[in-house]
Amino acid sequence: MATKSVDTEVGELTAQELECGRRLAAAMFAMGKQQASVGIRIAKLGGFDRSAFILLKTLGHLGPSRSSALAAAVHSDPSTVSRQVAALVRDGLVERRADQEDGRASLLAATPAGLALLEERRRQMGISLARVVQDWSEEDVERFVELFERFVADHESYLPTLINECAQWARSEGEN
């Protein structure tokens, strides 16, 4: 069975750039698997699902938000977000507040307990990641962090295009 590929302006990229992209994709996939493994283990031990944590973290960053804005911020379906938020509300980590601009709507906000949990998890993760690179030189760590922060920011800016490209590739694969 032949595989149809979608050539989205590959002509603009050099062989070296394409290889770099392949290596980045492989590294990101490996990191994603590792993070998923950590998330599954934490969920089993602490009963706190990774996707719910992402919602809580996003609310902590955005501040009080409508459910639709939260779903858009995490690139998820509003009904999925609604189910996950219900569990966060039940656990006292998120609260619903009246929207002062529209009395029919409500805003979601992280509670003090939710914000405290976020801060504790950040602290714990910071300690663990510091141990991962503790044998690196100070210069290597600083340069890596700078470049990684830059990559994450650029990745976030490109994310809507990336999602569209992946959807295009998926549709193309389905046509075989």
C-alpha positions as CSV (number, residue, x, y, z in Angstrom):
1,M,0.0,0.0,0.0
2,A,1.6,3.3,-1.1
3,T,1.7,6.1,1.3
4,K,0.8,9.6,0.1
5,S,2.9,12.4,1.6
6,V,1.9,15.9,2.0
7,D,4.6,18.3,0.8
8,T,4.1,21.5,2.8
9,E,6.8,23.8,1.4
10,V,9.6,21.4,2.1
11,G,11.4,23.0,-0.8
12,E,12.1,25.9,1.5
13,L,14.1,23.7,3.9
14,T,17.6,22.4,3.5
15,A,18.4,18.8,4.2
16,Q,20.2,19.8,7.4
17,E,17.1,21.7,8.6
18,L,14.9,18.7,7.8
19,E,17.2,16.4,9.7
20,C,17.1,18.9,12.6
21,G,13.3,18.8,12.5
22,R,13.3,15.0,12.5
23,R,15.7,14.9,15.5
24,L,13.6,17.5,17.4
25,A,10.4,15.5,16.7
26,A,12.1,12.3,18.0
27,A,13.3,14.1,21.1
28,M,9.9,15.7,21.7
29,F,8.2,12.3,21.3
30,A,10.6,10.7,23.7
31,M,10.1,13.6,26.2
32,G,6.3,13.3,25.8
33,K,6.5,9.5,26.6
34,Q,8.6,10.2,29.6
35,Q,6.2,13.0,30.8
36,A,3.2,10.7,30.2
37,S,4.8,8.0,32.3
38,V,5.4,10.5,35.1
39,G,1.9,11.8,34.8
40,I,0.4,8.3,34.9
41,R,2.5,7.3,38.0
42,I,1.5,10.6,39.8
43,A,-2.2,10.1,38.9
44,K,-2.1,6.6,40.4
45,L,-0.4,7.7,43.6
46,G,-2.1,11.0,44.1
47,G,-5.3,10.6,42.2
48,F,-4.6,13.7,40.2
49,D,-4.9,13.4,36.4
50,R,-2.2,15.2,34.2
51,S,-4.9,16.8,32.0
52,A,-6.6,18.2,35.0
53,F,-3.3,19.6,36.2
54,I,-2.8,21.3,32.9
55,L,-6.2,23.0,33.2
56,L,-5.4,24.1,36.8
57,K,-2.0,25.4,35.6
58,T,-3.6,27.3,32.8
59,L,-6.2,28.9,35.1
60,G,-3.4,29.8,37.4
61,H,-1.7,31.6,34.5
62,L,-4.8,33.1,32.9
63,G,-6.7,34.0,36.0
64,P,-10.5,33.7,36.1
65,S,-11.7,32.5,32.7
66,R,-14.8,31.2,31.0
67,S,-14.8,27.5,30.2
68,S,-14.7,28.2,26.5
69,A,-11.6,30.4,26.9
70,L,-9.9,27.7,29.0
71,A,-10.7,25.1,26.3
72,A,-9.2,27.3,23.6
73,A,-6.1,28.0,25.7
74,V,-5.4,24.3,26.0
75,H,-6.5,23.4,22.5
76,S,-9.2,21.0,23.7
77,D,-12.9,20.3,23.3
78,P,-15.2,22.4,25.6
79,S,-17.1,19.3,26.7
80,T,-13.9,17.5,27.7
81,V,-12.7,20.6,29.6
82,S,-16.1,20.8,31.3
83,R,-15.8,17.2,32.6
84,Q,-12.3,17.8,33.9
85,V,-13.2,21.1,35.5
86,A,-16.1,19.4,37.3
87,A,-13.6,17.1,39.1
88,L,-11.4,20.1,40.0
89,V,-14.4,21.9,41.4
90,R,-15.4,18.8,43.4
91,D,-11.8,18.6,44.8
92,G,-11.8,22.2,45.8
93,L,-9.0,23.2,43.4
94,V,-11.2,25.4,41.1
95,E,-14.3,27.4,41.9
96,R,-17.0,28.9,39.7
97,R,-17.7,32.6,40.1
98,A,-20.4,34.8,38.6
99,D,-19.2,36.7,35.5
100,Q,-19.7,40.4,36.4
101,E,-20.0,41.2,32.7
102,D,-22.6,38.6,31.9
103,G,-24.8,37.3,34.7
104,R,-25.7,34.2,32.7
105,A,-22.1,33.0,32.5
106,S,-19.6,31.9,35.1
107,L,-15.9,32.2,35.4
108,L,-13.6,29.4,36.5
109,A,-10.8,30.3,38.9
110,A,-8.1,28.4,40.8
111,T,-8.8,28.4,44.5
112,P,-6.1,29.1,47.1
113,A,-5.8,25.3,47.6
114,G,-5.4,24.9,43.8
115,L,-2.7,27.6,43.6
116,A,-0.9,26.1,46.6
117,L,-0.9,22.7,44.9
118,L,0.5,24.2,41.7
119,E,3.3,25.9,43.6
120,E,4.1,22.7,45.4
121,R,4.2,20.7,42.2
122,R,6.4,23.3,40.5
123,R,8.8,23.2,43.5
124,Q,8.9,19.4,43.4
125,M,9.5,19.3,39.6
126,G,12.1,22.0,39.9
127,I,14.1,19.9,42.4
128,S,13.8,16.8,40.2
129,L,14.9,18.6,37.0
130,A,17.8,20.3,38.8
131,R,19.0,16.8,39.7
132,V,18.7,15.7,36.1
133,V,21.3,18.4,35.0
134,Q,23.3,18.7,38.2
135,D,26.4,17.2,36.6
136,W,26.2,19.6,33.7
137,S,28.4,22.7,33.7
138,E,26.7,25.9,34.8
139,E,27.2,27.4,31.3
140,D,25.6,24.3,29.6
141,V,22.6,24.4,31.9
142,E,22.1,28.2,31.4
143,R,22.4,27.9,27.6
144,F,20.1,24.9,27.5
145,V,17.4,26.6,29.5
146,E,17.7,29.8,27.4
147,L,17.4,27.8,24.2
148,F,14.6,25.6,25.5
149,E,12.6,28.6,26.7
150,R,13.0,30.1,23.2
151,F,12.0,26.9,21.6
152,V,8.9,26.6,23.7
153,A,7.9,30.2,23.0
154,D,8.4,29.7,19.2
155,H,6.6,26.3,19.3
156,E,3.6,28.0,21.0
157,S,3.5,30.7,18.4
158,Y,3.6,28.1,15.6
159,L,1.1,25.8,17.3
160,P,-2.0,26.7,15.3
161,T,-0.1,26.1,12.1
162,L,1.4,22.9,13.5
163,I,-2.1,21.6,14.4
164,N,-3.4,22.5,10.9
165,E,-0.4,20.8,9.2
166,C,-0.8,17.6,11.3
167,A,-4.6,17.6,10.5
168,Q,-3.7,17.9,6.8
169,W,-1.2,15.0,7.1
170,A,-3.8,12.9,8.9
171,R,-6.4,13.6,6.3
172,S,-3.9,12.7,3.6
173,E,-3.1,9.4,5.2
174,G,-6.8,8.6,5.5
175,E,-7.1,8.9,1.7
176,N,-4.9,6.0,0.9
